Amino acid sequence: MNDAYSNSPICALYRERTPGSARLAREAREVMPGGITHDSRYMRPHGVFVERARGSRKWDVDGNEYVDYFGGHGALLLGHGRPEVVEAAGAALALGTQFGASHALEVRWARLVRDLVPSAERVRFTASGTEATHLALRLARAWSGRRLLVRLRSHFHGWHDHVASGGGPAGSVPAGVLPEIAAGTLLLPPGDVGALRDAFTAHGRDIAAVIVEPTGASFGRVPLRPDFLRALREETSRAGAALIFDEVITGFRVAPGGAQSVYGITPDLTTLAKVLAGGLPGGAVAGRADILERLDADAAESAGFEKIQHYGTFNANPVSAAAGIAALEIIRAEPACERANAFAAELRARLNAELAAAGVPWAVYGAFSGFQIFLNPNRRALDPRAFDPHAVAPDELKTNPPALVDKLRMALLANGVDIGGWPGGLTSAAHADDDLDHTVAAFRRAVGMLKAEAEA
Ligand code: PLP
């Protein structure tokens, strides 16, 4: 471990508080690469190992309590263990986890999706968000008969080969991905209407689909203006390409009908996961009936097209379906999205007030139920309360010195708050006033500790 960690009082305090997690992290490394099962759970010197969670809080194996802003990678709009969801999943579990057959719950679940999401004429369930974007692209290519996919640089759509390129230097192909698959993607700068129009002028007849995170890369880390989405809708409609909104994280979170309902722009296909399944595994592609029809054996036979293949042992399993139905019914009936959004707005304002008071030139920004911490890698002069992420280049918004992020996270963990490593977090309808006060005080102390180490 380098000096940034070994000589750090923050790191020493964190280690002292988390001996059980340190031991498990050592054991984990012996059986799992890097000791983790999801790249964004990686942190140095080790992450916390969590034992249980409830509402807005979670507890690690050393008995430390945290206000949780990791939010189950965005799945937990209702917080941990919302009783109605737990009860519904438990009741389904007792009846069987896998029938190898259709069941009534999947029909109810699909109807709820159709009722809530404007673009959802038909729904096909998958087991994850990655599978949903994979299926959406296959559908778009089969339906359009075209090969090219347009993506925006730094937008995240899961980890399958068709969406893996673009994280590294321009033109690079990620390890393990076939160059010809990467070559099937046109990567555009996010938010650049001119580049978008040029791409359609040059390649319009080959473009099968454009896929986009509608609130911007990584839930608004690099925000996107709705005008750009409108231009996307225009260009795709004109060219006969499918517009895919990847609402895996925004769906049922920014509003019950997702970002498309907020912006009044209806895509051809929508990918969903996370909140969709109430905190259990699950995903879906929803969208136009004439595109999803490509999955329908009867339609394929009568219209004479080749049906596309789609399998998945745990698609719409009854436990996920039951949890998803319970969660979506709550989201339809209660102002859960509004509560999470309002909490995040208050949190962003209070954290920026702390930064301003401490004279630290970072900023907390974001929209809806997200908050993003900008660590100002180029040391711009800035007022945290007037920060405009649209005025900063996407690469700069995404650049973070790794050791600084780890120290910020450790300092917050040592003060009872868990955030994600982007760095930032997601709020839920379960976060309440005491979480806000606790978080603001923890942030003040954490920033003080970082200043003492000359990191802030
Ligand atoms: N698309 C977006 C916008 C996401 O945020 C994610 C996950 O973070 C995915 C796709 C992949 O979903 P999953 O992790 O369920 O495979």
Residues whose N, C-alpha, C, O or C-beta is under 5 A from the ligand:
A	BS01	PLP	H73 S128 G129 T130 F156 H157 G158 E213 D246 V248 I249 A273
